[in-house]
């Protein structure tokens, strides 16, 4: 699915253009697009860096929700895309600092850059709220990754038990090692949970490969796993996120190895809509597009001059997002992402998408 909002066109200009043309301000209630950005009056200015990774429209929608909630509060709102690129994310930090924003929210799928970015914001005394990838000194808003991994793996194990009586030949972990502990919680806990439901799966049936949390990378690297296990028939896939898992499932389809394969994703990014992979049995929905609804709890306090103590780890999050494990059938009953974004953008303060749509 491709996100075609008018604001996306601005984002697609990329940071390189923005460096020449200046930051485009979007959606500010009292400031037209292209007006001067933050730091020039007393109006609170929120900078938002969307992830900008391919095949992840939820990242742009995070910006849509943040913009709507900022407008509700009469704040200025400045948005840039990290374009899924480490160097761009660093440049965007420079731009936000130059513009004198009062706080930054961000998702950065290239966490290698975060220490450099963190120093820039620390030097500028700009508080940062990060989504799902922890960085020392930044408010962490994210899913309970350990619980999410266990929930997903348990659900997939139960399916393997009911469908195949736990006769499983291969358990594939589509890892994203750059995510560090997050990957261990999501992918590692999921594989462990499968084994707890189906304890007779042999140890050598568990294999892992680098998917990098990206569908394209996963699709490129997964064939090597299938080639190394030519006799495996009943196959399970877990991974860092839906993209990683679906990459493996698509590879299996292309290779004709999809007769008996089931995957359970993480994040719910590809479990709703019209083009769900038929072998994606379920996912743990985080309602990623709605993270800003959680993060504004912190931003409101910062804007009020009463910032909370920084909690910067998944073990002790500033705000925890509740996981919602769903089968593909259950996910089909949840409205599509555009409808969900519209609903959360108009909901009462403090409402989350979990409140609206997790009925399990």
N, C-alpha and C positions, 0 to 999 in steps of 0.2 A: 504494500500500500504506500502511496506517495502522498505526502502532506502538501496541499496546494494553497495554503492560506497566503493572502497578499504579503503578510509579514515575512513569510519564508523567502520571498524574492529578495527582500532586503538582506536577510542573513546570507543568502547564497552569494552576495557580493564578496564575502570573505574579509578577513582581517587585513589582507594586503591592500584592498581597495579602501577599507576604512581608514588605514593609516594616511592615505592621501586626502580622502574626502571628509574625514572627521567622523565621529561616531554618529550613527543615525539614531535619533530618539524616537521610539514608537509608543503610541498609545497613551501618552501622558494627557490627562484630562485638560490641563490648562496650558499645554505646550505643544505646538504643532510638530510633526515629524521634521527632523533636521534642525530643530532649535538647539540652543545651547544646553549642554548637559550639566550634571550636578555640580555642587560646590559653590554656586554663585548666588544663592539666597538661602533662606532658612527651610525651604522645602526639602524633606527627606528624599534622597535619591538612592534607588536600589539598582545595582548592576547585576545582570544575570548572564552568565556564560553557559549557553546550552552546549551539549556534548557534540552535536553535529556529526555523529558517526553514520555511515551508510546503513540503510535498512533498519533504522531505529527512529521511526517517526515520533515515538513517545518523547524523545529528547526535545524536539521542537515544541511538542505540546506542553512540556514542562514550562517552557517560556510563555506559552499562551495563558496558562493558569496563573503564573506569577504576574504577568502583565495585568490580568483582570483584577487580581487581588490588590495590586498596587494602585490601580485606578480607583478601586473602592475606597481606598484610604487617602486619595488625593496626592499620592506620591509621584515623583518623577521616576521614570523607568528607562533604563538603558540596557540594550541587549546585544550581545555578540555571540558568534558561534565559534567554538573551538575546532570545528571541522574535523573532529577525530584526530587531531594532529598536535603533537607535543609542542612544536615551535609556535604554532598559532595560539595555543593556550597561554604560552608565556607572553607573547605579544599582546594578547587581550588583557592580561593583568597589567601590563604597562599602560594600556589605554584607559583602563578603569582608574588607575592611580592618577593619570594625567587629568582625568575628568573630575576627580575629587568626589567619587561616589561615597555614600555614607556606610554602605554594607554591600557585600557581594554574596550571591547564591551561585552555585555552580555544580555541574556534573562534568567531570573530566575523566574520560575513558582512557587517558594516557597518564596514569598516575606517576610515571617516572619524572614528569615535570613538576610535580606538586611541591617538592622541597624548594625548588627555585622560586616558584610562584609564592609560596608561603613567606619567604623572606621579603619579597617585594611588598606584600600586604602588611606584614609586621612592621616594616620600616615606615610605611605610610599610615599605620594605625587604623587600618580598615578591617573590621571583623568579617570573617568568611563563614558561610554555612555551606557545607559540602554534603552531597548526596551519595550515600552508599560506599564511598571510598574514603577511608579515614586519613587524616593528616594532622600531625601534632599542632595544636594551637587553633584548629578550626572546629566550629560546632559540627558535630556529626549527626546527620539526620538519615536514618536508614532502617532497613529491615532488620529484624532479628535473624541474622544470617544462619546462625547455628540451628535455630528452630526450623527455619525455612528449608535448609538442606535435609534435615531429618524428616520433616513432613513429606517432602517430595519423594525421597527414597523409600519411605515406608509405603506410601501410596503405590509406587511402582512395584515394589516387592509384593504387595497384596495382589496386584493385577497378575504378576507372574505366577503367583500361587494359585489364583483362581483359573487362569487361562492355560497354564502349562504345568501345573502341579510342581512348580519351582524347578522344572527341568530346564535350566538356563545354561547355555554354552559360553556366553560371553557377556560381560558387563563392561561397557565402554564409558570411561570418564573423559568428557570433552573439557579439558582444563583451561583455565586462564591464569597462568601462574603469576603474571604481573600484578594480579589483584591480591597476591599474598594470602594473608589469613582469611580474607573473604572467600577466596577460592577453596581453601581448606574446609571452611564451614559449609559452603554450599555444595561443592562437588564431593569432597571427601565424606562429609556426613551423609550425603545421599547414598553413596556406594556402601558405606558402613550399614546404613539402615536397610538397604536391600538384603545384605547378608544376614541381618538379624531376623528378617522375615523368612528368608530362604537360607538357612545355615549350611546346607549341604553343597552349595555352589563352591567348587574348588578354588583355592587361592589363585591358581594360575589363570583362572578365567577372567580375572579383573585386570584390565589394561587401561592405559591412559595415553592421551596425546595432547598436543598443544593446539587449542582452537582459538585462543586469544580473545574469547568473548565476542567473536566476530563470525558471521555466517560464511563469508567468503573464505576466510582462513580455515575455518572448520571444514568446509567443503573441499578445500584443496588438500588438507592433511589427513582427513579421515580414510581415504582409499588405502593408504598404507596399512592401517589397522586391519581392514577387511582382508587385504592381500596376505597379511601375516597369519590369518586364522581362516583359511579357506573352507574348513569343515564346520565352522560354527553356523548353527541354524537359528536357535532361539536366542535372540540378542536384545539386551537392554541398554539404554543410553541415558546417562545423567550428565549434567554439566553446569558450568558457571551461570549460564543464562539460556533463554530460549534460542537465541541465535546459534550458540555453540551446539546445542542439542539438535536443532533442525538442520544444521550443516551436515552432521553425521547421518541423519535420516535421509536427507537428499542424496548424499553420496551412496547410501545403500540402495536407494531407488535407481540411481544411474547405473549401478553395478549389477542390478538384478538380485540384490541380497536382501530385499525388503519383504520377503514372504512372511517372516516371523520376527518382526522387530518392533519394539515399543520404546518410546522416549518420554521422559518427564522433565519438563523444563523448569527454569527458575526465572522469575520476574514477570511472566505473563505477557511479555511483549508480542508474542506471535501466537497466542492461543485464542484470540478473538478476531472477528472479522470474517471475510469471505474466502480467504485463501489459507486456511489452517492446514498444515501438513497432516495427512490422514494417519500417520504413525506417531504423531505427537499425542500421546494418550492423555496428557494433562500437564498442568504447570502450577507453580505456586505464584499466584498473582500478588504483585506488590502495588498494583495500580500506580505505576511509576509516573504517569503523567500528572498525578495529583500530589506529588511530594511537596510542592510549594504550600499546600494547605497546612501541612505539618510545620514547615519551616517558618511560616509567618508568625507562629507562636514566639519564636526567637526574635524575628525581625521587629515585631511590634514592641517588644521590650527594649530593644536597642533604640528604636525610634523615640521611645518614651524617656530615654536617658537612664534606663535602669537595666543594663545588659545582664543577663544571667551568667553564672560561672560557666566557663567553657568546659564542655564534656566532649572529648575528641576521639573516642574509640567506640568500636562496635560492642565492646563489653560494657560500656557505660555511656550510652548514647545521650545526646542532648534531647532528642526526641526519637522514640522508636516507632517504626512503621509496622503494622500488624500484617503477618503473612496470611494468605487465603488460598489454600490448596483446592484446586478444582479439576474435575475431569474435563475432557473436551466437550462432552455433552452439557455439563453444568456451565461451562464458559459460554456456550452458544446462547444461553438465556440472559447473558449480561450484555447490555447495550454496547455498541461499538465505541471506539475511543473518542470520536468527535462528539457523540452524545454525552459521554461521560465528562468530557472537558467542559461542555456547555453547562452541565448540571452543577459541577463543583464550582464553576466560576460564578454561579448565581446563588449558591447555597449560603446559609447563615454562617457567620464566622465560627471557626472551630470544627465545622463539619468536614469529614474526610470521605474519600471514595469507598473506603472499607465500610464506613457507616451506611453508605447508600446502597452498596451492591454486594457485599459479602454475606450471603445468606446461609452458609454452611454451618 
